[in-house]
Amino acid sequence: MTVKSCSVPWRLGLLERVGMGQVSHARRIESYAVDFKLTHYRSVKLTHYPAIEHVGSTAVPGLAAKPIIDIDVLSASETLLPVAIERLARLGSYVHQGNLGIPEREAFLALANDPPHHLYVCPPRSAEFQRHIAFRDYLRAHPSAVKTYGDLKLALASQFREDRPAYIAGKNALVAELTRRAVATQKK
């Protein structure tokens, strides 16, 4: 196995991450991510899930990010999704939300946000899972892309302080281009 909704307003979390406390905050996020993955892997007994991956902006050192961890869990079989839903529900900490409009990814609302996180279970061969991994790994390997993306995120967070859809729309073109590069790099 590979082990690699927030009460804070989204813009505040993003802008706090790049403040003076960025280094300690980044360490805290990474520490939470590691502890979270191991604890939940054991408690849910996801024995047929070959990968639990820390993805998203908090998985990229130095990238401006909201203090919310994104975790993708890869299922060994599409038939195991009902098992994951049942086990996560039994914890009392998650509610299954469906795919939220994104194919090949099932979202779970974390009721206990310690740490704040988003949890997704993906079937094997999930294009969404592969895209997340490629994007994360590309950014980790390309500091100039991290700077460009981080600068854009900060500018958009400042410009669209009360308009999250506009913030997301403002990132779309760059995210699409970086994802294209990431997937092309991964195929080499």
C-alpha positions in Angstrom: 0.0 0.0 0.0 1.2 3.5 -0.8 0.7 6.0 1.9 1.7 9.2 0.6 -15.6 21.2 4.8 -13.8 23.6 6.9 -15.1 26.0 9.6 -12.5 28.6 8.5 -13.6 30.8 5.6 -11.8 29.5 2.5 -10.1 32.7 1.6 -8.9 33.3 5.2 -7.3 29.8 5.3 -5.6 30.4 2.0 -4.2 33.8 3.0 -3.2 32.5 6.5 -1.1 29.7 4.9 1.2 32.2 3.3 1.6 34.4 6.3 4.4 34.4 8.8 3.3 31.0 10.2 3.5 29.2 6.8 6.4 26.9 7.7 4.9 25.7 11.0 1.4 25.5 9.4 2.8 23.4 6.5 4.5 21.0 8.9 1.3 20.7 10.9 -0.7 19.9 7.7 1.8 17.2 6.7 1.9 15.7 10.2 -1.9 15.6 10.2 -2.0 14.0 6.8 0.3 11.2 7.8 -1.5 10.6 11.1 -4.9 10.8 9.4 -4.0 8.2 6.8 -2.6 5.7 9.2 -5.4 6.1 11.8 -8.2 5.9 9.2 -6.7 3.1 7.3 -6.6 1.0 10.5 -10.0 2.0 11.8 -11.9 1.5 8.6 -9.9 -1.7 7.8 -9.6 -0.7 4.1 -7.5 -3.8 3.3 -8.5 -3.8 -0.3 -7.5 -0.3 -1.0 -4.0 -0.2 -2.4 -3.4 3.5 -2.1 -4.3 6.3 0.3 -2.8 9.5 -1.2 -2.4 13.0 0.2 -3.3 15.2 -2.8 -4.3 18.8 -3.4 -2.4 22.0 -2.5 -1.5 21.0 1.0 0.5 18.0 -0.5 2.8 20.4 -2.4 5.5 22.1 -0.2 5.5 25.9 -0.5 2.1 26.1 -2.4 -0.5 28.5 -1.0 -3.4 26.4 0.3 -6.4 26.4 2.5 -5.8 24.4 5.7 -7.8 21.4 4.4 -6.3 18.1 3.5 -7.5 16.2 0.4 -7.2 12.5 0.6 -7.8 10.1 -2.3 -8.4 6.4 -1.5 -7.9 4.0 -4.4 -10.1 0.9 -4.4 -8.8 -2.4 -5.7 -12.3 -3.1 -7.1 -15.4 -1.2 -8.1 -17.4 -3.7 -6.1 -15.8 -2.5 -2.9 -17.4 1.0 -2.9 -20.4 -0.2 -0.9 -18.0 -1.7 1.7 -16.1 1.6 1.9 -19.4 3.6 2.3 -20.6 1.2 5.1 -17.3 1.3 7.0 -16.9 5.0 6.7 -20.5 5.5 7.9 -19.9 3.1 10.8 -17.1 5.4 12.0 -19.8 8.0 12.5 -17.5 10.6 11.0 -18.5 10.5 7.4 -21.6 10.9 5.1 -21.5 9.6 1.6 -22.2 12.5 -0.9 -22.1 10.7 -4.2 -19.7 11.9 -6.9 -20.6 15.6 -6.7 -20.6 15.8 -10.5 -17.1 14.3 -10.9 -17.1 10.8 -12.4 -14.8 8.1 -10.9 -14.7 9.7 -7.5 -17.1 9.3 -4.5 -17.0 12.1 -2.0 -17.5 11.8 1.8 -18.4 14.7 4.0 -16.2 14.6 7.1 -18.3 15.4 10.1 -15.4 15.4 12.5 -12.9 17.9 11.0 -9.8 17.2 13.1 -7.9 17.9 10.9 -10.2 19.5 8.3 -10.2 17.2 5.3 -12.0 16.0 2.2 -12.1 12.3 1.6 -12.7 10.7 -1.8 -12.8 7.0 -2.7 -11.9 6.2 -6.3 -12.4 3.0 -8.3 -9.3 1.3 -9.9 -8.3 3.0 -13.2 -9.9 6.2 -12.0 -8.9 9.0 -14.3 -9.6 11.5 -11.5 -7.3 9.7 -9.1 -4.5 9.6 -11.8 -5.0 13.2 -12.6 -4.7 14.2 -8.9 -1.5 12.2 -8.5 0.0 13.5 -11.8 -0.8 17.1 -10.9 0.6 16.8 -7.3 3.8 15.0 -8.5 4.3 17.5 -11.4 4.1 20.5 -9.0 6.5 18.8 -6.5 9.0 18.4 -9.3 8.6 21.9 -10.8 9.1 24.8 -8.3 8.5 27.4 -11.0 5.0 26.0 -11.6 4.4 26.0 -7.9 5.3 29.7 -7.8 3.2 30.6 -10.8 0.2 28.7 -9.4 0.6 30.0 -5.9 0.9 33.6 -7.1 -2.3 33.2 -9.1 -4.1 31.6 -6.2 -3.1 34.5 -3.9 -4.1 37.2 -6.4 -7.5 35.5 -7.0 -8.1 35.0 -3.3 -7.5 38.7 -2.7 -9.5 39.8 -5.7 -12.5 37.5 -5.1 -12.6 37.5 -1.3 -16.3 36.8 -1.1 -16.8 34.9 -4.5 -15.4 31.4 -4.4 -16.9 30.4 -7.8 -15.0 33.3 -9.4 -11.8 32.3 -7.6 -12.2 28.7 -8.9 -13.0 29.9 -12.4 -9.9 32.2 -12.4 -7.7 29.1 -11.8 -9.3 26.9 -14.4 -7.1 27.8 -17.4 -3.8 27.4 -15.5 -4.9 24.3 -13.7 -5.9 22.8 -17.1 -2.5 23.7 -18.6 -0.6 22.3 -15.6 -2.7 19.2 -15.6 -2.0 18.7 -19.4 1.8 19.0 -18.7 1.5 16.7 -15.7 -0.3 13.9 -17.5 2.1 14.2 -20.5 5.1 14.0 -18.1 3.7 11.0 -16.4 3.2 9.1 -19.7 6.9 9.5 -20.5 
